[in-house]
Every structure is written in structure tokens, then in C-alpha cells.
């Protein structure tokens, strides 16, 4: 008995046998995925420190104005991500339903009380925080709710999953186009398309979605002047896009190993060096090799997530993980593609790296739900031994 008591006293707080919340989280969370996200957050802090002083100076602010604000946003984002990652799948679904409902209300109110910037109404003014962008929060909630709707078809074949999912997509895509935000609409379409494909959508509907995507693109080209201008500029080699040209100069200036932290020169002439073109700052100051490493980090999150999705026997979890990973990877791909002139210009942040409170916290919620859904799930056998179910590993 004495030996047993002594053994019990030595059991640490994070021992596998501990029933504490943090201990259960630590032994069930996908640690490679968690630490990869943590590295991205730390890289983002470094890059905002490097890329934001030129913008602050142009605006007549303290050189580290955006750095201090970003530190606060990152701290909040980290706490949010860890807290949400402790949720059970049922709680993730409930959070997403409430979050999507709230996002719907805010998106409907945008045309009435939103703030216009560069011809688009996408933000709400918020005291102390500046502005928030409802569409950023809508994206992860949309992915999870659609996953839930589509998974219900496998429990009840009579449930109209496809019709409800298509109606949700049409509703939120329409609200995005009103702003207008064509790039965000395409991102949403990508997430929706991947989830519908994995849910076993009939090939007729696959063709219909493809035609819809092409139709939206053609319609946007002829009805939205900013979309037409960006596509024409991208397709015309002689046309100049100031920020994209400066971004390419930053890559050339940095070379393989970079000019060194704080030594960037081209970044001083990039208006959005702290947000949409933070990847160019990384290339100039830390070199192409580090830029490739950043690409590798994003790829690791996406690939690891899809591997975990393939290991689950829960259709809802599989579809939600795939949707959240597609959103994360698609947003990173668009941002980096624009910086390298591989895609038409589109104002989209680089997840966890660009400056911005809305995008950071919204991405933290999304990645928190991803971590929650990729956790190992355990049940209790009558013998008292643990056995795994759901995600393997």
C-alpha cells in the first residue's frame, strides 16, 4: 500500500493516467499539427515586426504601433485556438451553428452600417479594436456546418443534405458578392467543392458546380470593374501592378539567404507590406530558402490534416477537417501566389502571419476546431483499460 501511495504521489499532472483537462488534451491532441501551427504563429510575429514599421511611418504612427497590436492579437488567438481545441465534436458543431448564425446577421447588416474601403463594404467599426470583418469568421463556421449537414445523409438517407448545403452556399456566396468580395467567394467555393466531392456528390452535380464556378468568374469579369482590371493586368505582361512588381523585386533583393532581419529595402515601398505582401518581406529579409520553409509549414498542416481525416470513421469529422484544411491551405496559396505573380492580385492575408485581428482570431477558431476534431478519442472498457476510437494513432 505504501508503495502504491508513493507511486500515486509521483503521478505528474500531465501523466497519461491523469484525468485533468489539460492532461487529457496534451495526450490526445495531434502534437505535430499543434507545434507546426505554433511555429507559424511565431514566424508571423517576427514578420510583422519586420514588415510593419514602414507602414506605421507612412501613417505617422509609432514605428512599432502594429507590432504591439499584433502581439495582443496573437496572444488572444493562441488562447482561443487552445481553448477551442479542447472541445468535443458536439461542442464544435454547436459553436459553428451559433457562429454561422451570428455571421449571417452581421453580413446582412454590413450594407447598412459597414465601413467602406477601396470600394468594398466588408468591415464594422469597433471601439478600441478598429474594425472586424465578419466574412473571416464565417469561413470556418461554414465549413463545419456544411460538414454536419452532409454527414446527416449517411445517418438518414432521406435527409435533404445536398439541397440544404447548396442553399447555404448560395446564401453566403450571395452576401459576399454584395460587398463585393469575389476572392472570398472563390475560397468558399473551393471549400464547399472539396466537401461535396468527399461526401459522394453525383457527377451531374459536380458538372453543375464546375459550370457555376466558370459562370461566376465570367459574370464577375463583366460586372465588377476591379475584378476585370486585376485579371487584365495579370494577363497583360506589359501592364504594371505596383505592389506585385515591388514584391517580385523583394524576392530578387533577398536572394537565397536574405538581406538580414530589419535590413530590407524594397519593403519600404510596398503599401501593404504588413498584410497582403508579408511573404515578400520574408523573402527579402530571410531569403528564398526560408520562404520555401514557410511553404513547407503550410503544406505540413494541410497534408497532416488530410491524413488524419482519412483515419477517422466519423463522416462529420472527416468532412469538417477536410473543409478547414482546404480553407487554410487555399488562403495561403492565394496569398503567396499573388506575391509571386502566379495569380491575379487579391487582397487576402497569409494565415497567422499577416497583420490583422479579425483574420488572426478567426483563423485561430478554425484551427482550434481542426485540432479538436483530429484529437484521439477514447472510450472506457469495463476492465478499466482505454481503447481508442475515431481517429487512429
RONUVO-637887 format. One record per residue (C-alpha): x, y negated, z negated; residue number from 1; residue in three letters. Coordinates in Angstrom, 1 decimal, padded with zeros to 4 digits. Example, Ala and Ser with C-alpha at 12.3 -4.5 7.8 and 13.67 -1.06 7.14 Angstrom:
+--------+--------+--------+------+------+
!   east !  north !     up ! nuvo ! nulo !
+--------+--------+--------+------+------+
!  012.3 !  004.5 ! -007.8 !    1 !  ALA !
!  013.7 !  001.1 ! -007.1 !    2 !  SER !
+--------+--------+--------+------+------+
END
This chain:
+--------+--------+--------+------+------+
!   east !  north !     up ! nuvo ! nulo !
+--------+--------+--------+------+------+
!  000.0 !  000.0 !  000.0 !    1 !  UNK !
!  002.8 ! -002.4 ! -000.9 !    2 !  UNK !
!  004.5 ! -001.7 !  002.4 !    3 !  UNK !
!  001.2 ! -002.3 !  004.2 !    4 !  UNK !
!  000.6 ! -005.6 !  002.4 !    5 !  UNK !
!  004.1 ! -006.7 !  003.2 !    6 !  UNK !
!  003.5 ! -005.9 !  006.8 !    7 !  UNK !
!  000.3 ! -007.9 !  006.8 !    8 !  UNK !
!  002.0 ! -010.9 !  005.4 !    9 !  UNK !
!  004.6 ! -010.8 !  008.1 !   10 !  UNK !
!  002.0 ! -010.8 !  010.9 !   11 !  UNK !
!  002.5 ! -014.1 !  012.7 !   12 !  UNK !
! -000.1 ! -016.5 !  013.8 !   13 !  UNK !
!  000.4 ! -015.5 !  017.4 !   14 !  UNK !
!  000.7 ! -011.8 !  016.8 !   15 !  UNK !
! -001.3 ! -009.7 !  019.2 !   16 !  UNK !
! -003.3 ! -008.3 !  016.3 !   17 !  UNK !
! -004.3 ! -011.8 !  015.1 !   18 !  UNK !
! -008.0 ! -012.8 !  015.7 !   19 !  UNK !
! -007.3 ! -016.5 !  015.7 !   20 !  UNK !
! -008.5 ! -018.6 !  018.6 !   21 !  UNK !
! -005.0 ! -019.8 !  019.7 !   22 !  UNK !
! -003.6 ! -016.3 !  019.3 !   23 !  UNK !
! -006.3 ! -014.7 !  021.4 !   24 !  UNK !
! -005.8 ! -017.5 !  024.0 !   25 !  UNK !
! -002.0 ! -017.0 !  024.1 !   26 !  UNK !
! -002.1 ! -013.3 !  024.6 !   27 !  UNK !
! -004.9 ! -013.4 !  027.2 !   28 !  UNK !
! -004.1 ! -016.5 !  029.3 !   29 !  UNK !
! -002.2 ! -016.0 !  032.6 !   30 !  UNK !
!  001.1 ! -017.4 !  031.3 !   31 !  UNK !
!  002.9 ! -017.6 !  034.7 !   32 !  UNK !
!  000.0 ! -019.6 !  036.1 !   33 !  UNK !
! -000.2 ! -021.8 !  033.0 !   34 !  UNK !
!  003.5 ! -022.6 !  033.0 !   35 !  UNK !
!  003.5 ! -023.4 !  036.7 !   36 !  UNK !
!  000.8 ! -025.9 !  036.1 !   37 !  UNK !
!  002.7 ! -027.3 !  033.2 !   38 !  UNK !
!  005.8 ! -027.8 !  035.4 !   39 !  UNK !
!  003.7 ! -029.6 !  037.9 !   40 !  UNK !
!  002.4 ! -032.0 !  035.2 !   41 !  UNK !
!  005.9 ! -032.7 !  034.0 !   42 !  UNK !
!  007.0 ! -033.3 !  037.6 !   43 !  UNK !
!  004.1 ! -035.7 !  038.0 !   44 !  UNK !
!  005.3 ! -037.7 !  035.0 !   45 !  UNK !
!  008.8 ! -038.1 !  036.5 !   46 !  UNK !
!  007.5 ! -039.0 !  039.9 !   47 !  UNK !
!  005.1 ! -041.7 !  038.7 !   48 !  UNK !
!  007.9 ! -043.1 !  036.6 !   49 !  UNK !
!  010.0 ! -043.3 !  039.9 !   50 !  UNK !
!  007.2 ! -044.4 !  042.3 !   51 !  UNK !
!  005.0 ! -046.9 !  040.3 !   52 !  UNK !
!  007.4 ! -049.8 !  039.4 !   53 !  UNK !
!  007.4 ! -051.2 !  043.0 !   54 !  UNK !
!  003.6 ! -051.3 !  043.0 !   55 !  UNK !
!  003.5 ! -052.8 !  039.5 !   56 !  UNK !
!  005.9 ! -055.5 !  040.6 !   57 !  UNK !
!  003.9 ! -056.4 !  043.6 !   58 !  UNK !
!  000.8 ! -056.8 !  041.4 !   59 !  UNK !
!  002.6 ! -058.9 !  038.9 !   60 !  UNK !
!  002.4 ! -056.3 !  036.2 !   61 !  UNK !
!  004.9 ! -054.9 !  033.7 !   62 !  UNK !
!  007.3 ! -052.5 !  035.6 !   63 !  UNK !
!  006.1 ! -049.6 !  033.6 !   64 !  UNK !
!  002.4 ! -050.5 !  033.4 !   65 !  UNK !
!  001.3 ! -047.5 !  035.5 !   66 !  UNK !
!  003.8 ! -045.2 !  033.7 !   67 !  UNK !
!  002.3 ! -046.0 !  030.3 !   68 !  UNK !
! -001.2 ! -045.4 !  031.5 !   69 !  UNK !
! -000.2 ! -042.2 !  033.3 !   70 !  UNK !
!  001.3 ! -040.9 !  030.0 !   71 !  UNK !
! -002.1 ! -041.4 !  028.3 !   72 !  UNK !
! -004.0 ! -039.8 !  031.2 !   73 !  UNK !
! -001.6 ! -036.8 !  031.3 !   74 !  UNK !
! -001.9 ! -036.2 !  027.6 !   75 !  UNK !
! -005.7 ! -036.2 !  027.9 !   76 !  UNK !
! -005.5 ! -034.0 !  031.0 !   77 !  UNK !
! -003.3 ! -031.5 !  029.2 !   78 !  UNK !
! -005.6 ! -031.3 !  026.2 !   79 !  UNK !
! -008.7 ! -030.9 !  028.5 !   80 !  UNK !
! -007.0 ! -028.2 !  030.5 !   81 !  UNK !
! -006.0 ! -026.1 !  027.5 !   82 !  UNK !
! -009.4 ! -026.6 !  025.7 !   83 !  UNK !
! -011.4 ! -025.6 !  028.8 !   84 !  UNK !
! -009.1 ! -022.6 !  029.4 !   85 !  UNK !
! -010.3 ! -021.2 !  026.1 !   86 !  UNK !
! -013.9 ! -020.9 !  027.4 !   87 !  UNK !
! -015.7 ! -017.7 !  028.1 !   88 !  UNK !
! -017.1 ! -017.2 !  031.6 !   89 !  UNK !
! -020.6 ! -018.0 !  030.4 !   90 !  UNK !
! -019.4 ! -021.3 !  028.9 !   91 !  UNK !
! -017.6 ! -022.1 !  032.2 !   92 !  UNK !
! -020.9 ! -021.7 !  034.0 !   93 !  UNK !
! -022.8 ! -023.9 !  031.6 !   94 !  UNK !
! -020.2 ! -026.6 !  031.7 !   95 !  UNK !
! -020.3 ! -026.5 !  035.5 !   96 !  UNK !
! -024.1 ! -026.8 !  035.7 !   97 !  UNK !
! -024.1 ! -029.7 !  033.4 !   98 !  UNK !
! -021.1 ! -031.3 !  035.1 !   99 !  UNK !
! -022.6 ! -030.9 !  038.6 !  100 !  UNK !
! -025.9 ! -032.4 !  037.4 !  101 !  UNK !
! -024.1 ! -035.4 !  035.9 !  102 !  UNK !
! -022.1 ! -035.8 !  039.1 !  103 !  UNK !
! -025.2 ! -035.7 !  041.1 !  104 !  UNK !
! -026.7 ! -038.6 !  039.1 !  105 !  UNK !
! -023.6 ! -040.7 !  039.4 !  106 !  UNK !
! -023.2 ! -040.1 !  043.1 !  107 !  UNK !
! -026.8 ! -041.2 !  043.6 !  108 !  UNK !
! -026.1 ! -044.4 !  041.6 !  109 !  UNK !
! -022.9 ! -045.2 !  043.5 !  110 !  UNK !
! -024.5 ! -047.2 !  046.3 !  111 !  UNK !
! -026.4 ! -049.3 !  043.8 !  112 !  UNK !
! -023.7 ! -050.1 !  041.2 !  113 !  UNK !
! -020.5 ! -048.8 !  042.6 !  114 !  UNK !
! -017.3 ! -050.8 !  043.4 !  115 !  UNK !
! -016.3 ! -051.3 !  047.0 !  116 !  UNK !
! -012.7 ! -050.8 !  048.0 !  117 !  UNK !
! -011.4 ! -050.8 !  051.6 !  118 !  UNK !
! -014.9 ! -050.4 !  053.0 !  119 !  UNK !
! -015.9 ! -047.5 !  050.8 !  120 !  UNK !
! -018.0 ! -047.3 !  047.6 !  121 !  UNK !
! -016.6 ! -044.4 !  045.6 !  122 !  UNK !
! -015.9 ! -045.8 !  042.1 !  123 !  UNK !
! -017.6 ! -047.0 !  039.0 !  124 !  UNK !
! -016.1 ! -049.8 !  036.8 !  125 !  UNK !
! -015.4 ! -048.5 !  033.3 !  126 !  UNK !
! -014.2 ! -050.8 !  030.5 !  127 !  UNK !
! -010.6 ! -050.1 !  029.4 !  128 !  UNK !
! -010.2 ! -047.2 !  031.9 !  129 !  UNK !
! -010.6 ! -049.3 !  035.0 !  130 !  UNK !
! -012.6 ! -047.1 !  037.4 !  131 !  UNK !
! -013.8 ! -043.5 !  037.7 !  132 !  UNK !
! -014.5 ! -041.6 !  040.9 !  133 !  UNK !
! -017.5 ! -039.2 !  040.4 !  134 !  UNK !
! -016.6 ! -037.1 !  043.5 !  135 !  UNK !
! -013.4 ! -036.0 !  041.9 !  136 !  UNK !
! -015.3 ! -034.4 !  039.0 !  137 !  UNK !
! -018.0 ! -033.0 !  041.3 !  138 !  UNK !
! -015.5 ! -030.8 !  043.2 !  139 !  UNK !
! -014.6 ! -028.2 !  040.6 !  140 !  UNK !
! -018.1 ! -028.1 !  039.2 !  141 !  UNK !
! -019.5 ! -027.5 !  042.7 !  142 !  UNK !
! -017.0 ! -024.6 !  043.3 !  143 !  UNK !
! -018.1 ! -022.8 !  040.1 !  144 !  UNK !
! -021.9 ! -023.4 !  040.5 !  145 !  UNK !
! -021.8 ! -022.1 !  044.1 !  146 !  UNK !
! -019.8 ! -019.1 !  043.0 !  147 !  UNK !
! -022.5 ! -018.4 !  040.4 !  148 !  UNK !
! -025.3 ! -018.8 !  042.9 !  149 !  UNK !
! -023.6 ! -016.5 !  045.5 !  150 !  UNK !
! -022.8 ! -013.9 !  042.8 !  151 !  UNK !
! -026.5 ! -013.6 !  041.8 !  152 !  UNK !
! -027.2 ! -012.0 !  045.2 !  153 !  UNK !
! -025.2 ! -008.9 !  044.1 !  154 !  UNK !
! -027.4 ! -008.6 !  040.9 !  155 !  UNK !
! -030.7 ! -009.3 !  042.7 !  156 !  UNK !
! -030.7 ! -008.8 !  046.5 !  157 !  UNK !
! -034.0 ! -010.8 !  046.6 !  158 !  UNK !
! -032.3 ! -013.9 !  045.2 !  159 !  UNK !
! -032.0 ! -016.6 !  048.0 !  160 !  UNK !
! -028.3 ! -017.2 !  047.3 !  161 !  UNK !
! -027.3 ! -018.3 !  050.8 !  162 !  UNK !
! -030.2 ! -020.8 !  051.1 !  163 !  UNK !
! -029.5 ! -022.3 !  047.7 !  164 !  UNK !
! -025.8 ! -022.5 !  048.3 !  165 !  UNK !
! -026.3 ! -024.2 !  051.7 !  166 !  UNK !
! -028.8 ! -026.6 !  050.2 !  167 !  UNK !
! -026.2 ! -027.6 !  047.5 !  168 !  UNK !
! -023.5 ! -028.1 !  050.1 !  169 !  UNK !
! -025.8 ! -030.2 !  052.3 !  170 !  UNK !
! -026.8 ! -032.4 !  049.4 !  171 !  UNK !
! -023.4 ! -033.2 !  048.1 !  172 !  UNK !
! -021.8 ! -033.4 !  051.6 !  173 !  UNK !
! -024.5 ! -036.0 !  052.4 !  174 !  UNK !
! -023.8 ! -038.0 !  049.3 !  175 !  UNK !
! -020.1 ! -038.0 !  050.2 !  176 !  UNK !
! -020.7 ! -039.2 !  053.7 !  177 !  UNK !
! -022.8 ! -042.1 !  052.4 !  178 !  UNK !
! -019.8 ! -043.5 !  050.6 !  179 !  UNK !
! -018.3 ! -042.7 !  053.2 !  180 !  UNK !
! -015.6 ! -040.1 !  052.3 !  181 !  UNK !
! -015.1 ! -037.8 !  055.2 !  182 !  UNK !
! -011.9 ! -036.3 !  053.9 !  183 !  UNK !
! -013.5 ! -035.2 !  050.6 !  184 !  UNK !
! -016.4 ! -033.8 !  052.7 !  185 !  UNK !
! -013.9 ! -031.6 !  054.6 !  186 !  UNK !
! -012.3 ! -030.5 !  051.4 !  187 !  UNK !
! -015.7 ! -029.5 !  050.0 !  188 !  UNK !
! -016.5 ! -027.7 !  053.3 !  189 !  UNK !
! -013.2 ! -025.7 !  053.0 !  190 !  UNK !
! -014.1 ! -024.6 !  049.5 !  191 !  UNK !
! -017.6 ! -023.7 !  050.5 !  192 !  UNK !
! -016.5 ! -021.8 !  053.6 !  193 !  UNK !
! -014.0 ! -019.6 !  051.7 !  194 !  UNK !
! -016.6 ! -018.7 !  049.1 !  195 !  UNK !
! -019.3 ! -017.9 !  051.6 !  196 !  UNK !
! -016.8 ! -015.7 !  053.6 !  197 !  UNK !
! -015.8 ! -013.8 !  050.4 !  198 !  UNK !
! -019.4 ! -013.4 !  049.5 !  199 !  UNK !
! -020.0 ! -011.5 !  052.7 !  200 !  UNK !
! -021.9 ! -014.1 !  054.7 !  201 !  UNK !
! -023.3 ! -012.7 !  058.0 !  202 !  UNK !
! -021.2 ! -013.5 !  061.1 !  203 !  UNK !
! -024.1 ! -015.5 !  062.5 !  204 !  UNK !
! -023.9 ! -017.9 !  059.6 !  205 !  UNK !
! -020.1 ! -018.0 !  059.9 !  206 !  UNK !
! -020.6 ! -019.2 !  063.5 !  207 !  UNK !
! -023.1 ! -021.7 !  062.3 !  208 !  UNK !
! -020.8 ! -023.2 !  059.7 !  209 !  UNK !
! -018.0 ! -023.4 !  062.3 !  210 !  UNK !
! -020.3 ! -025.3 !  064.7 !  211 !  UNK !
! -021.4 ! -027.6 !  061.8 !  212 !  UNK !
! -017.8 ! -028.4 !  060.9 !  213 !  UNK !
! -017.0 ! -029.3 !  064.5 !  214 !  UNK !
! -020.2 ! -031.3 !  064.8 !  215 !  UNK !
! -019.4 ! -033.3 !  061.6 !  216 !  UNK !
! -015.9 ! -034.0 !  063.0 !  217 !  UNK !
! -017.2 ! -035.3 !  066.3 !  218 !  UNK !
! -020.0 ! -037.2 !  064.6 !  219 !  UNK !
! -017.6 ! -038.9 !  062.2 !  220 !  UNK !
! -015.3 ! -039.8 !  065.1 !  221 !  UNK !
! -018.0 ! -041.7 !  067.0 !  222 !  UNK !
! -019.9 ! -043.2 !  064.0 !  223 !  UNK !
! -017.1 ! -044.0 !  061.5 !  224 !  UNK !
! -014.6 ! -046.6 !  062.8 !  225 !  UNK !
! -012.0 ! -045.8 !  060.1 !  226 !  UNK !
! -012.1 ! -042.1 !  061.0 !  227 !  UNK !
! -011.8 ! -042.9 !  064.7 !  228 !  UNK !
! -008.9 ! -045.3 !  064.1 !  229 !  UNK !
! -007.0 ! -042.7 !  062.0 !  230 !  UNK !
! -007.4 ! -039.9 !  064.5 !  231 !  UNK !
! -006.5 ! -042.2 !  067.4 !  232 !  UNK !
! -003.4 ! -043.3 !  065.6 !  233 !  UNK !
! -002.4 ! -039.7 !  064.7 !  234 !  UNK !
! -002.8 ! -038.5 !  068.3 !  235 !  UNK !
! -001.1 ! -041.5 !  069.9 !  236 !  UNK !
!  002.7 ! -041.2 !  069.4 !  237 !  UNK !
!  003.3 ! -044.9 !  070.2 !  238 !  UNK !
!  000.8 ! -046.0 !  067.6 !  239 !  UNK !
!  002.1 ! -047.1 !  064.2 !  240 !  UNK !
!  000.8 ! -046.3 !  060.8 !  241 !  UNK !
!  002.8 ! -048.4 !  058.4 !  242 !  UNK !
!  002.7 ! -046.2 !  055.3 !  243 !  UNK !
!  003.2 ! -042.9 !  057.3 !  244 !  UNK !
!  006.2 ! -044.4 !  059.1 !  245 !  UNK !
!  007.7 ! -045.5 !  055.8 !  246 !  UNK !
!  007.0 ! -042.1 !  054.3 !  247 !  UNK !
!  009.0 ! -040.4 !  057.1 !  248 !  UNK !
!  011.8 ! -042.9 !  056.5 !  249 !  UNK !
!  011.8 ! -041.9 !  052.9 !  250 !  UNK !
!  012.3 ! -038.3 !  053.8 !  251 !  UNK !
!  015.2 ! -039.3 !  056.1 !  252 !  UNK !
!  016.7 ! -041.5 !  053.5 !  253 !  UNK !
!  016.7 ! -038.8 !  050.8 !  254 !  UNK !
!  018.3 ! -036.1 !  052.9 !  255 !  UNK !
!  018.8 ! -032.7 !  051.3 !  256 !  UNK !
!  019.7 ! -033.8 !  047.8 !  257 !  UNK !
!  018.1 ! -037.3 !  047.4 !  258 !  UNK !
!  019.5 ! -040.7 !  046.5 !  259 !  UNK !
!  019.1 ! -040.0 !  042.8 !  260 !  UNK !
!  016.4 ! -040.9 !  040.2 !  261 !  UNK !
!  015.4 ! -044.6 !  040.5 !  262 !  UNK !
!  017.7 ! -045.2 !  043.5 !  263 !  UNK !
!  015.0 ! -045.0 !  046.2 !  264 !  UNK !
!  014.9 ! -048.0 !  048.6 !  265 !  UNK !
!  012.1 ! -047.2 !  051.0 !  266 !  UNK !
!  009.6 ! -046.7 !  048.2 !  267 !  UNK !
!  009.6 ! -050.4 !  047.6 !  268 !  UNK !
!  007.9 ! -051.0 !  050.9 !  269 !  UNK !
!  005.2 ! -048.2 !  050.5 !  270 !  UNK !
!  002.0 ! -049.8 !  049.2 !  271 !  UNK !
!  000.6 ! -046.5 !  047.8 !  272 !  UNK !
!  003.9 ! -045.0 !  046.6 !  273 !  UNK !
!  002.4 ! -044.1 !  043.2 !  274 !  UNK !
! -000.7 ! -042.3 !  044.6 !  275 !  UNK !
! -001.2 ! -041.1 !  048.1 !  276 !  UNK !
!  002.5 ! -041.1 !  049.0 !  277 !  UNK !
!  004.1 ! -039.9 !  045.8 !  278 !  UNK !
!  005.5 ! -036.9 !  047.8 !  279 !  UNK !
!  007.6 ! -039.4 !  049.9 !  280 !  UNK !
!  009.1 ! -040.8 !  046.6 !  281 !  UNK !
!  010.0 ! -037.2 !  045.6 !  282 !  UNK !
!  011.8 ! -036.7 !  048.9 !  283 !  UNK !
!  013.7 ! -039.9 !  048.8 !  284 !  UNK !
!  015.0 ! -039.7 !  045.3 !  285 !  UNK !
!  015.3 ! -036.0 !  044.7 !  286 !  UNK !
!  015.7 ! -034.7 !  048.3 !  287 !  UNK !
!  014.2 ! -032.2 !  050.6 !  288 !  UNK !
!  015.3 ! -029.3 !  048.5 !  289 !  UNK !
!  013.2 ! -030.4 !  045.5 !  290 !  UNK !
!  010.3 ! -031.2 !  047.8 !  291 !  UNK !
!  010.4 ! -027.6 !  049.0 !  292 !  UNK !
!  010.4 ! -026.5 !  045.4 !  293 !  UNK !
!  007.3 ! -028.6 !  044.8 !  294 !  UNK !
!  005.6 ! -027.0 !  047.7 !  295 !  UNK !
!  006.6 ! -023.6 !  046.2 !  296 !  UNK !
!  005.0 ! -024.6 !  042.9 !  297 !  UNK !
!  001.7 ! -025.4 !  044.6 !  298 !  UNK !
!  001.9 ! -022.2 !  046.6 !  299 !  UNK !
!  002.6 ! -020.2 !  043.5 !  300 !  UNK !
! -000.6 ! -021.5 !  041.8 !  301 !  UNK !
! -002.7 ! -020.6 !  044.9 !  302 !  UNK !
! -001.2 ! -017.2 !  045.6 !  303 !  UNK !
! -001.3 ! -016.2 !  041.9 !  304 !  UNK !
! -004.9 ! -017.3 !  041.7 !  305 !  UNK !
! -006.0 ! -015.2 !  044.7 !  306 !  UNK !
! -004.1 ! -012.2 !  043.3 !  307 !  UNK !
! -005.9 ! -012.5 !  040.1 !  308 !  UNK !
! -009.2 ! -013.0 !  041.9 !  309 !  UNK !
! -008.6 ! -009.7 !  043.8 !  310 !  UNK !
! -008.1 ! -007.9 !  040.5 !  311 !  UNK !
! -011.4 ! -008.8 !  038.9 !  312 !  UNK !
! -014.5 ! -006.7 !  039.1 !  313 !  UNK !
! -016.7 ! -009.7 !  038.3 !  314 !  UNK !
! -018.0 ! -011.2 !  041.5 !  315 !  UNK !
! -018.7 ! -014.6 !  039.9 !  316 !  UNK !
! -015.2 ! -014.8 !  038.6 !  317 !  UNK !
! -013.7 ! -013.8 !  041.9 !  318 !  UNK !
! -015.7 ! -016.4 !  043.9 !  319 !  UNK !
! -015.1 ! -019.2 !  041.4 !  320 !  UNK !
! -011.3 ! -018.5 !  041.2 !  321 !  UNK !
! -011.1 ! -018.5 !  045.0 !  322 !  UNK !
! -013.0 ! -021.7 !  045.2 !  323 !  UNK !
! -011.0 ! -023.6 !  042.6 !  324 !  UNK !
! -007.7 ! -022.3 !  044.1 !  325 !  UNK !
! -008.8 ! -023.4 !  047.6 !  326 !  UNK !
! -009.7 ! -026.8 !  046.3 !  327 !  UNK !
! -006.3 ! -027.2 !  044.5 !  328 !  UNK !
! -004.2 ! -025.9 !  047.5 !  329 !  UNK !
! -006.3 ! -027.7 !  050.1 !  330 !  UNK !
! -005.9 ! -031.1 !  048.4 !  331 !  UNK !
! -002.1 ! -030.6 !  048.0 !  332 !  UNK !
! -001.8 ! -029.5 !  051.7 !  333 !  UNK !
! -003.7 ! -032.6 !  052.9 !  334 !  UNK !
! -001.6 ! -035.0 !  050.8 !  335 !  UNK !
!  001.7 ! -033.5 !  051.8 !  336 !  UNK !
!  000.6 ! -033.1 !  055.5 !  337 !  UNK !
! -000.3 ! -036.8 !  055.7 !  338 !  UNK !
!  003.1 ! -037.8 !  054.2 !  339 !  UNK !
!  004.9 ! -035.7 !  056.9 !  340 !  UNK !
!  002.6 ! -036.9 !  059.7 !  341 !  UNK !
!  001.3 ! -033.4 !  060.2 !  342 !  UNK !
! -002.3 ! -034.6 !  059.6 !  343 !  UNK !
! -004.3 ! -037.8 !  060.2 !  344 !  UNK !
! -004.0 ! -040.4 !  057.4 !  345 !  UNK !
! -006.3 ! -039.6 !  054.5 !  346 !  UNK !
! -006.3 ! -041.2 !  051.0 !  347 !  UNK !
! -006.0 ! -038.1 !  048.9 !  348 !  UNK !
! -004.0 ! -037.6 !  045.7 !  349 !  UNK !
! -001.4 ! -034.9 !  045.1 !  350 !  UNK !
! -002.8 ! -032.8 !  042.2 !  351 !  UNK !
! -001.2 ! -033.6 !  038.8 !  352 !  UNK !
!  001.5 ! -035.8 !  040.5 !  353 !  UNK !
! -000.3 ! -038.9 !  041.9 !  354 !  UNK !
! -001.3 ! -041.7 !  039.5 !  355 !  UNK !
! -004.9 ! -041.8 !  038.6 !  356 !  UNK !
! -007.1 ! -041.0 !  035.6 !  357 !  UNK !
! -010.1 ! -039.6 !  037.5 !  358 !  UNK !
! -008.2 ! -037.2 !  039.7 !  359 !  UNK !
! -006.0 ! -036.0 !  036.8 !  360 !  UNK !
! -008.7 ! -035.3 !  034.3 !  361 !  UNK !
! -011.0 ! -033.7 !  037.0 !  362 !  UNK !
! -008.1 ! -031.5 !  038.2 !  363 !  UNK !
! -007.4 ! -030.6 !  034.5 !  364 !  UNK !
! -011.0 ! -029.4 !  034.1 !  365 !  UNK !
! -010.8 ! -027.4 !  037.3 !  366 !  UNK !
! -007.5 ! -025.8 !  036.4 !  367 !  UNK !
! -008.8 ! -025.2 !  032.8 !  368 !  UNK !
! -011.7 ! -023.3 !  034.3 !  369 !  UNK !
! -009.3 ! -021.4 !  036.6 !  370 !  UNK !
! -007.2 ! -020.4 !  033.6 !  371 !  UNK !
! -010.3 ! -019.4 !  031.6 !  372 !  UNK !
! -011.6 ! -017.1 !  034.4 !  373 !  UNK !
! -008.2 ! -015.5 !  035.0 !  374 !  UNK !
! -007.7 ! -014.6 !  031.4 !  375 !  UNK !
! -007.6 ! -010.9 !  030.4 !  376 !  UNK !
! -010.9 ! -009.8 !  028.9 !  377 !  UNK !
! -011.0 ! -007.3 !  026.1 !  378 !  UNK !
! -013.7 ! -005.1 !  024.5 !  379 !  UNK !
! -013.6 ! -003.2 !  021.2 !  380 !  UNK !
! -013.8 !  000.6 !  021.3 !  381 !  UNK !
! -015.4 !  002.5 !  018.4 !  382 !  UNK !
! -011.9 !  003.7 !  017.4 !  383 !  UNK !
! -010.8 !  000.1 !  016.9 !  384 !  UNK !
! -008.5 !  000.2 !  019.9 !  385 !  UNK !
! -008.6 ! -002.5 !  022.5 !  386 !  UNK !
! -009.3 ! -001.8 !  026.1 !  387 !  UNK !
! -009.1 ! -004.3 !  029.0 !  388 !  UNK !
! -011.9 ! -005.0 !  031.4 !  389 !  UNK !
! -012.4 ! -007.6 !  034.1 !  390 !  UNK !
! -009.0 ! -008.9 !  035.2 !  391 !  UNK !
! -006.3 ! -006.3 !  035.0 !  392 !  UNK !
! -002.7 ! -006.9 !  033.8 !  393 !  UNK !
+--------+--------+--------+------+------+
END
